[in-house]
Amino acid sequence: MQNYVIALYIRLSLEDSKYDSLSIQNQHLILNEFALSMPEAAHAEVLEFVDNGFSGTNFERPDVQRLIEMVRENKIDCIIVKDFSRFGRNSIETGYFIERVFPLYHTRFISVSDDFDSAKFKGDTGGMDVAFKYLINEYYSRDMSIKTKSAKYTKMQRGEYQSKICPYGYRKSADGRMEPDPEAAAVVKQIFELVVSGTNATHIARKLYQQGTPTPGEYKAATGNHTFDISRARGIWSNSTVLRILEDERYTGTYVIGKRTVLEVGGTRSRRKDRDKWYIIPDHHPAIVGKEVFEHAQTAICRFSIPNKKQHDYPLKGKVYCGCCDHALSRIMQKTPLFYCRHSEADIKSPCHGMRIGVAELEQLVFTVLKKQMEVMLGMGAGELPTLEAGLARQAEYEQQISSLQDAKRHLYEQYLMREIELDEYKSQKALCDAKLVQIKNTCAAVMVQTKQVQEQREEQIKQKQIIQEISLADGLTASLVDLLIEKVYVFPDKRIEIAYKFRGFNA
């Protein structure tokens, strides 16, 4: 017998962290206590899903996505939350999952503080009370977001708002303001001195690596800040990191904040604002470099840059990666264009140091591999496309039966109101209808899942045939073919390649 699986979902946003009643520890205690009181708990497996620091206005949260995926795999029998707002503050999306998705997979949903249990509302949505709670949660979140943003902008205008993460070269002082970090600030000064003396960004990055200077990400990780992924850094500085430091006006002691604005409440998408809308306050904090040095560096950067650089499009643009260090390969425009691993240029001991491959040569290699894959797929045979008609017909039949039973229930109720039948008979007949409805709805849901699987299989086979046809008609690698099939192309020093495909049916 498969264990009953109970999922406890906990969410805490940055704003919620101000209230002890919403703390992760408090939610954990409430949910565990409730779960243990359930009769099903005796033989249940209890899983916990926690999203710490995420807004409830959207479902772009790692653990809620993991939970929903397990629901779709029929691995969750019951979900328990402290209140509706913990699961989500978007009324449409929250209602969709609670009223449509979870019932389809027979997943029970319980909100402890709202006294809501979907097991008590079979065939119902919980009424107006639940709908109003969805809306209240959504409007509360929007109102709170507007008030918080307004307070934050006021602090920005006064120079009081400080980002949690200081730029490389600075650290937080005892009063929460920025102060130079002696070790990192020395590196920033060295970078500015080098560029002013005529050294370009490439040579600065190489010099820093040869000195064994940790990259900004590595330095922050060593001092306890693990915000950045440094797994591929290996102490190698990049040109872009050097240029980003050289262009950062904050090193002159100028307060610069509010460069970007979020496009929607609770969203992650943002856009860069015009400079006249930034918050800029000179002499706000101790400077690491003087303003004259900074201006001199900007002039030097302009001298190294290529004005009006022409953009070149090619089939494998943005797809080619080093098989050794997993960094994107750079493309050199010359008489015979080629790809090379810029990241390992400073490290002569790296296996990919000096690795080069011609653009045309790589495109031909990739196209040859695709042609061979096509031959393999043709040899296997795509087979007959599965038919949908039988499944759709069964689905329509069950939907008709559900509609007829619902009509029968309404007719029974009318008979009872007209006193054509007694209350006991009405209850007895209604119970029979409800039992049949549950049985047919379950069967219909299973047929829908099967039909969907058949449809996905059909679509996959159709797509496979289209790909085979496109490759067979192509004379060489095209951008459309790459976009359709390829996620990444990994290149190794011996010119061996590995292709990560987008299409699951296109693998060796």
PLY file of the C-alpha trace (Angstrom):
ply
format ascii 1.0
element vertex 508
property float x
property float y
property float z
element edge 507
property int vertex1
property int vertex2
end_header
0.00 0.00 0.00
1.38 3.40 -1.01
1.91 5.85 1.86
-0.35 8.88 2.19
1.85 11.90 1.39
1.24 15.21 3.16
3.05 18.33 1.89
3.53 21.26 4.27
4.10 24.46 2.29
5.75 27.45 4.00
6.44 30.84 2.44
8.04 33.93 3.96
8.56 37.13 1.98
11.01 39.88 2.99
8.07 42.02 4.18
6.50 39.13 6.14
9.75 38.58 8.07
8.82 41.60 10.25
5.98 39.63 11.86
6.78 36.80 14.30
3.44 35.07 13.60
4.52 34.52 9.98
8.05 33.29 10.74
9.18 30.01 9.21
9.49 28.47 12.68
5.94 29.50 13.61
4.46 28.22 10.34
6.41 24.96 10.79
4.94 24.43 14.29
1.35 25.22 13.20
1.45 22.95 10.14
3.14 20.03 11.90
0.69 20.22 14.80
-2.26 20.24 12.39
-0.82 17.38 10.30
-0.30 15.20 13.39
-3.95 15.74 14.38
-5.19 14.27 11.08
-6.36 10.61 11.08
-4.28 10.02 7.92
-1.08 11.06 9.73
-0.61 7.62 11.31
0.61 6.12 8.02
1.60 9.32 6.23
4.89 10.60 4.86
5.23 14.31 5.67
7.27 16.51 3.28
8.14 20.16 3.84
8.50 22.79 1.11
9.92 26.21 2.06
10.27 29.38 -0.07
12.12 31.92 2.05
12.26 35.51 0.77
9.82 35.09 -2.15
6.79 37.21 -3.01
3.38 35.52 -3.14
2.19 37.60 -6.10
3.49 35.04 -8.59
4.40 31.36 -8.64
8.03 31.81 -9.74
9.25 30.18 -6.52
11.52 27.11 -6.51
9.76 25.01 -3.86
6.21 25.81 -4.96
7.22 24.75 -8.49
8.69 21.52 -7.09
5.48 20.92 -5.13
3.23 21.50 -8.17
5.41 19.18 -10.27
5.02 16.41 -7.63
1.23 17.00 -7.65
1.23 16.49 -11.43
3.16 13.25 -10.92
0.43 12.12 -8.46
2.97 12.01 -5.59
1.10 14.37 -3.21
-2.19 13.48 -1.49
-2.63 16.55 0.69
-1.21 20.09 0.87
-1.40 22.12 4.09
-0.67 25.87 4.38
-1.08 28.33 7.25
-3.40 30.55 5.18
-4.24 31.21 1.52
-1.72 34.06 1.27
1.17 31.67 2.07
0.35 29.69 -1.08
-0.23 32.78 -3.22
-1.52 36.34 -3.28
-2.58 36.30 -6.95
-6.33 35.55 -6.88
-6.54 34.13 -10.42
-3.54 31.79 -10.22
-4.26 30.70 -6.62
-7.88 29.94 -7.47
-6.82 28.06 -10.61
-4.61 25.66 -8.66
-6.99 25.16 -5.71
-10.16 24.80 -7.80
-8.91 23.19 -11.03
-5.46 21.60 -10.81
-5.52 19.99 -7.36
-9.00 18.40 -7.77
-7.91 16.93 -11.12
-5.08 15.05 -9.37
-7.23 14.30 -6.26
-4.95 16.41 -4.08
-6.61 17.71 -0.93
-5.85 21.36 0.00
-6.09 22.66 3.57
-5.65 26.25 4.78
-5.46 26.08 8.59
-6.19 29.72 9.57
-8.97 30.04 6.96
-10.64 26.80 8.15
-10.71 25.63 4.53
-10.50 21.95 3.58
-11.22 21.07 -0.05
-12.47 17.65 1.13
-15.49 19.49 2.59
-16.21 21.33 -0.66
-16.36 18.56 -3.27
-18.02 19.96 -6.37
-17.87 23.44 -4.79
-15.27 26.22 -4.64
-15.73 27.23 -1.00
-18.18 30.03 -1.71
-17.85 33.80 -1.63
-15.81 33.80 1.59
-12.94 32.02 -0.13
-13.19 34.22 -3.25
-13.05 37.39 -1.11
-10.00 36.06 0.77
-8.19 35.55 -2.58
-8.94 39.14 -3.58
-8.07 40.61 -0.15
-4.70 38.84 -0.21
-3.95 40.14 -3.71
-4.94 43.74 -2.93
-3.07 43.66 0.38
0.08 42.58 -1.47
-0.30 45.33 -4.10
-1.00 48.01 -1.48
1.95 46.87 0.65
4.22 46.85 -2.41
3.26 50.43 -3.32
3.76 51.67 0.26
7.09 49.86 0.63
8.33 51.19 -2.73
7.28 54.74 -1.82
9.13 54.57 1.52
12.19 53.10 -0.21
12.30 55.89 -2.82
12.01 58.53 -0.08
15.02 56.99 1.65
16.88 56.91 -1.67
16.30 60.65 -2.16
17.88 61.30 1.24
20.76 58.88 0.57
19.64 56.66 3.47
18.66 53.54 1.54
21.54 51.09 1.25
21.55 47.95 -0.87
22.15 44.74 1.07
25.16 43.97 -1.13
27.99 46.50 -1.31
30.00 46.90 -4.53
33.34 45.10 -4.57
35.83 47.23 -2.62
33.31 48.29 0.03
31.75 46.72 3.10
29.02 47.70 5.59
30.20 49.75 8.59
28.75 49.47 12.10
26.09 52.10 11.26
25.09 50.26 8.06
26.75 52.67 5.64
29.42 51.81 3.06
33.09 52.02 3.97
36.18 50.87 2.02
37.25 47.26 2.58
41.06 47.67 2.77
41.99 44.47 0.91
39.44 44.75 -1.91
39.79 48.55 -2.15
43.52 48.10 -2.85
42.64 45.92 -5.87
40.15 48.53 -7.15
42.84 51.25 -6.85
45.32 49.03 -8.72
42.82 48.51 -11.58
42.29 52.27 -11.98
46.05 52.96 -11.79
46.74 50.34 -14.47
44.13 51.67 -16.88
45.32 55.26 -16.39
48.88 54.12 -17.16
47.67 52.73 -20.51
46.99 49.05 -19.72
43.85 47.68 -21.37
41.19 45.54 -19.69
42.51 42.25 -21.14
46.01 42.78 -19.75
44.63 43.98 -16.40
42.56 40.78 -16.08
45.60 38.67 -16.97
47.81 40.50 -14.46
45.28 40.06 -11.63
45.08 36.33 -12.36
48.87 35.97 -12.43
49.05 37.76 -9.07
46.59 35.23 -7.65
44.06 37.98 -6.81
40.65 36.39 -6.03
37.83 37.49 -8.33
35.13 39.69 -6.70
32.82 36.67 -6.41
35.53 34.52 -4.83
36.51 37.30 -2.42
32.91 37.79 -1.29
32.46 34.02 -0.86
35.64 33.91 1.27
34.21 36.67 3.50
30.88 34.87 3.97
28.77 36.21 1.08
27.74 33.23 -1.08
25.38 35.16 -3.39
27.35 34.37 -6.54
28.11 31.07 -8.27
31.93 30.84 -8.32
32.15 27.18 -9.36
33.62 28.09 -12.78
35.73 31.12 -11.79
39.01 29.35 -10.87
40.56 32.74 -10.03
40.33 33.93 -13.64
39.27 37.55 -14.05
37.20 38.52 -17.10
37.43 41.71 -19.14
33.78 42.47 -18.38
34.44 42.40 -14.61
37.35 44.86 -14.98
35.27 47.19 -17.19
32.31 47.03 -14.79
34.58 48.22 -11.95
36.07 51.00 -14.09
32.60 52.30 -15.03
31.19 52.28 -11.47
30.79 55.88 -10.29
30.30 54.78 -6.67
34.08 54.38 -6.28
34.34 58.21 -6.32
32.12 58.42 -3.20
28.99 59.21 -5.24
25.71 57.60 -4.17
24.07 56.01 -7.23
20.93 53.91 -6.86
17.55 53.30 -8.52
18.89 52.52 -12.00
16.17 49.95 -12.73
12.44 49.66 -12.14
10.35 46.51 -11.82
7.74 46.18 -14.58
4.99 44.62 -12.45
4.15 44.10 -8.77
5.77 40.90 -7.51
7.50 40.31 -10.84
11.20 39.85 -11.55
11.36 41.58 -14.94
12.81 45.08 -14.86
14.02 47.78 -17.23
16.82 50.33 -16.99
15.70 53.88 -16.25
17.12 57.04 -17.86
20.01 58.57 -15.91
17.98 61.67 -14.99
15.65 59.40 -12.99
18.47 57.80 -10.93
19.21 58.94 -7.38
22.70 60.48 -7.42
24.29 62.21 -4.39
27.98 63.29 -4.59
30.33 62.89 -1.57
27.98 60.42 0.08
30.55 57.90 1.34
34.39 57.59 1.46
35.89 57.46 -2.04
38.36 54.77 -3.17
39.54 56.72 -6.23
39.56 60.44 -6.96
37.18 61.97 -9.49
40.06 63.01 -11.78
41.37 59.44 -11.86
37.86 58.16 -12.56
37.35 60.60 -15.45
40.78 59.71 -16.85
39.81 56.03 -16.70
36.56 56.72 -18.61
38.58 58.38 -21.37
40.91 55.38 -21.48
37.98 52.96 -21.69
36.58 54.89 -24.65
39.98 54.63 -26.37
39.93 50.84 -26.01
36.33 50.43 -27.21
35.27 49.96 -30.82
32.72 52.62 -31.85
29.69 51.51 -33.88
30.77 47.89 -33.72
28.93 45.95 -36.43
26.84 43.05 -35.16
27.28 39.76 -37.01
24.68 37.01 -37.07
25.65 33.38 -37.60
23.84 30.05 -37.02
25.59 29.07 -33.75
25.40 32.50 -32.11
25.15 32.15 -28.33
25.25 28.34 -28.51
28.98 27.45 -28.42
30.59 26.56 -25.07
33.93 25.23 -23.87
33.72 21.54 -22.99
36.42 21.98 -20.31
35.36 25.05 -18.31
31.74 25.49 -19.52
32.24 29.15 -20.49
30.83 30.56 -23.73
33.43 30.60 -26.49
34.27 33.99 -28.00
34.21 34.57 -31.76
37.08 36.38 -33.49
36.24 38.22 -36.69
39.10 37.83 -39.16
39.65 36.48 -42.64
38.86 32.99 -41.32
36.56 33.56 -38.28
37.13 31.23 -35.33
35.94 30.43 -31.80
38.31 30.43 -28.83
38.08 30.14 -25.03
38.75 33.65 -23.76
38.26 32.59 -20.14
41.40 30.41 -20.16
43.66 32.91 -21.96
45.28 33.94 -18.67
45.80 30.34 -17.48
48.43 28.55 -19.57
47.91 25.34 -17.53
44.23 25.12 -18.41
43.42 22.23 -20.82
41.47 24.65 -23.01
44.20 27.31 -23.13
44.84 28.25 -26.74
41.92 26.16 -28.01
40.77 27.35 -31.44
38.23 26.05 -33.94
37.14 27.66 -37.20
33.52 28.84 -37.34
32.93 27.16 -40.72
34.62 23.96 -39.52
32.41 23.81 -36.41
29.25 24.49 -38.39
30.14 21.63 -40.75
30.85 19.29 -37.81
27.49 20.12 -36.20
25.62 19.67 -39.48
27.32 16.29 -40.06
26.23 15.11 -36.59
22.65 16.25 -37.28
22.60 14.36 -40.58
23.82 11.19 -38.84
21.14 11.59 -36.17
18.55 11.94 -38.93
19.72 8.67 -40.49
19.43 6.91 -37.13
15.89 8.21 -36.65
14.91 7.16 -40.17
16.30 3.69 -39.49
14.25 3.41 -36.31
11.11 4.52 -38.13
8.68 6.99 -36.72
5.76 4.52 -36.88
2.07 5.31 -37.22
0.76 8.35 -35.41
-1.45 7.35 -32.43
-5.10 8.29 -32.90
-6.94 10.71 -30.66
-10.47 10.01 -31.87
-11.23 7.12 -29.48
-10.01 9.01 -26.42
-11.85 12.20 -27.38
-15.04 10.20 -28.02
-14.81 8.53 -24.56
-14.12 11.90 -22.96
-17.18 13.42 -24.67
-19.30 10.44 -23.57
-18.26 10.82 -19.91
-18.81 14.60 -20.05
-22.32 13.93 -21.39
-22.97 11.48 -18.51
-21.73 14.09 -15.99
-24.06 16.70 -17.51
-27.01 14.26 -17.39
-26.37 13.40 -13.73
-26.13 17.09 -12.83
-29.47 17.65 -14.61
-30.89 14.71 -12.65
-29.72 16.28 -9.37
-31.39 19.58 -10.29
-34.60 17.74 -11.21
-34.54 15.89 -7.87
-34.20 19.18 -6.03
-37.11 20.64 -8.00
-39.21 17.58 -7.14
-38.37 18.04 -3.47
-39.28 21.76 -3.58
-42.58 20.92 -5.32
-43.16 18.27 -2.59
-43.40 15.52 -5.18
-40.90 13.46 -3.13
-40.09 13.33 0.59
-36.81 14.55 2.16
-35.54 11.02 2.85
-36.11 9.93 -0.73
-34.48 13.16 -1.99
-31.38 12.54 0.17
-31.20 8.87 -0.88
-31.50 9.63 -4.61
-29.06 12.58 -4.34
-26.47 10.35 -2.59
-26.71 7.84 -5.46
-26.23 10.65 -8.00
-23.25 12.04 -6.08
-21.61 8.61 -5.91
-22.06 8.10 -9.66
-20.76 11.64 -10.33
-17.58 11.01 -8.33
-16.99 7.71 -10.13
-17.57 9.15 -13.61
-15.55 12.32 -12.89
-12.61 10.17 -11.77
-12.87 8.03 -14.89
-13.20 11.13 -17.08
-10.10 12.67 -15.45
-8.12 9.49 -16.16
-9.26 9.50 -19.79
-8.28 13.18 -20.09
-4.77 12.38 -18.83
-4.45 9.47 -21.29
-5.73 11.63 -24.15
-3.25 14.36 -23.27
-0.39 11.83 -23.28
-1.48 10.55 -26.71
-1.70 14.12 -27.98
1.83 14.90 -26.71
3.11 11.72 -28.37
1.47 12.74 -31.66
2.97 16.23 -31.45
6.40 14.79 -30.71
6.25 12.44 -33.71
4.97 15.22 -36.00
7.79 17.49 -34.82
10.28 14.66 -35.36
9.10 14.22 -38.96
9.33 17.98 -39.59
12.90 18.03 -38.26
13.93 15.08 -40.43
12.42 16.79 -43.46
14.13 20.13 -42.69
17.54 18.47 -42.26
17.14 16.42 -45.43
16.38 19.55 -47.48
19.16 21.70 -45.95
22.53 22.12 -47.69
24.22 23.27 -44.48
23.62 24.52 -40.97
21.00 27.28 -40.70
19.91 29.53 -37.83
16.37 28.12 -37.93
17.69 24.56 -37.63
19.89 25.49 -34.67
17.07 27.35 -32.91
14.76 24.40 -33.43
17.13 21.69 -32.21
20.17 22.85 -30.27
20.49 24.13 -26.71
24.32 24.15 -26.57
27.33 22.87 -28.48
30.33 21.89 -26.33
33.76 22.01 -27.99
36.81 20.17 -26.63
40.54 20.78 -27.35
40.75 17.76 -29.69
37.89 19.32 -31.75
35.48 16.73 -30.43
31.98 18.15 -29.97
28.95 17.27 -27.85
25.49 18.62 -28.60
22.80 19.29 -25.98
19.48 19.04 -27.83
16.23 20.88 -27.11
14.13 18.07 -28.54
14.11 14.96 -26.35
13.41 12.66 -29.27
16.59 13.75 -31.00
19.28 11.96 -28.98
21.70 9.21 -29.86
0 1
1 2
2 3
3 4
4 5
5 6
6 7
7 8
8 9
9 10
10 11
11 12
12 13
13 14
14 15
15 16
16 17
17 18
18 19
19 20
20 21
21 22
22 23
23 24
24 25
25 26
26 27
27 28
28 29
29 30
30 31
31 32
32 33
33 34
34 35
35 36
36 37
37 38
38 39
39 40
40 41
41 42
42 43
43 44
44 45
45 46
46 47
47 48
48 49
49 50
50 51
51 52
52 53
53 54
54 55
55 56
56 57
57 58
58 59
59 60
60 61
61 62
62 63
63 64
64 65
65 66
66 67
67 68
68 69
69 70
70 71
71 72
72 73
73 74
74 75
75 76
76 77
77 78
78 79
79 80
80 81
81 82
82 83
83 84
84 85
85 86
86 87
87 88
88 89
89 90
90 91
91 92
92 93
93 94
94 95
95 96
96 97
97 98
98 99
99 100
100 101
101 102
102 103
103 104
104 105
105 106
106 107
107 108
108 109
109 110
110 111
111 112
112 113
113 114
114 115
115 116
116 117
117 118
118 119
119 120
120 121
121 122
122 123
123 124
124 125
125 126
126 127
127 128
128 129
129 130
130 131
131 132
132 133
133 134
134 135
135 136
136 137
137 138
138 139
139 140
140 141
141 142
142 143
143 144
144 145
145 146
146 147
147 148
148 149
149 150
150 151
151 152
152 153
153 154
154 155
155 156
156 157
157 158
158 159
159 160
160 161
161 162
162 163
163 164
164 165
165 166
166 167
167 168
168 169
169 170
170 171
171 172
172 173
173 174
174 175
175 176
176 177
177 178
178 179
179 180
180 181
181 182
182 183
183 184
184 185
185 186
186 187
187 188
188 189
189 190
190 191
191 192
192 193
193 194
194 195
195 196
196 197
197 198
198 199
199 200
200 201
201 202
202 203
203 204
204 205
205 206
206 207
207 208
208 209
209 210
210 211
211 212
212 213
213 214
214 215
215 216
216 217
217 218
218 219
219 220
220 221
221 222
222 223
223 224
224 225
225 226
226 227
227 228
228 229
229 230
230 231
231 232
232 233
233 234
234 235
235 236
236 237
237 238
238 239
239 240
240 241
241 242
242 243
243 244
244 245
245 246
246 247
247 248
248 249
249 250
250 251
251 252
252 253
253 254
254 255
255 256
256 257
257 258
258 259
259 260
260 261
261 262
262 263
263 264
264 265
265 266
266 267
267 268
268 269
269 270
270 271
271 272
272 273
273 274
274 275
275 276
276 277
277 278
278 279
279 280
280 281
281 282
282 283
283 284
284 285
285 286
286 287
287 288
288 289
289 290
290 291
291 292
292 293
293 294
294 295
295 296
296 297
297 298
298 299
299 300
300 301
301 302
302 303
303 304
304 305
305 306
306 307
307 308
308 309
309 310
310 311
311 312
312 313
313 314
314 315
315 316
316 317
317 318
318 319
319 320
320 321
321 322
322 323
323 324
324 325
325 326
326 327
327 328
328 329
329 330
330 331
331 332
332 333
333 334
334 335
335 336
336 337
337 338
338 339
339 340
340 341
341 342
342 343
343 344
344 345
345 346
346 347
347 348
348 349
349 350
350 351
351 352
352 353
353 354
354 355
355 356
356 357
357 358
358 359
359 360
360 361
361 362
362 363
363 364
364 365
365 366
366 367
367 368
368 369
369 370
370 371
371 372
372 373
373 374
374 375
375 376
376 377
377 378
378 379
379 380
380 381
381 382
382 383
383 384
384 385
385 386
386 387
387 388
388 389
389 390
390 391
391 392
392 393
393 394
394 395
395 396
396 397
397 398
398 399
399 400
400 401
401 402
402 403
403 404
404 405
405 406
406 407
407 408
408 409
409 410
410 411
411 412
412 413
413 414
414 415
415 416
416 417
417 418
418 419
419 420
420 421
421 422
422 423
423 424
424 425
425 426
426 427
427 428
428 429
429 430
430 431
431 432
432 433
433 434
434 435
435 436
436 437
437 438
438 439
439 440
440 441
441 442
442 443
443 444
444 445
445 446
446 447
447 448
448 449
449 450
450 451
451 452
452 453
453 454
454 455
455 456
456 457
457 458
458 459
459 460
460 461
461 462
462 463
463 464
464 465
465 466
466 467
467 468
468 469
469 470
470 471
471 472
472 473
473 474
474 475
475 476
476 477
477 478
478 479
479 480
480 481
481 482
482 483
483 484
484 485
485 486
486 487
487 488
488 489
489 490
490 491
491 492
492 493
493 494
494 495
495 496
496 497
497 498
498 499
499 500
500 501
501 502
502 503
503 504
504 505
505 506
506 507
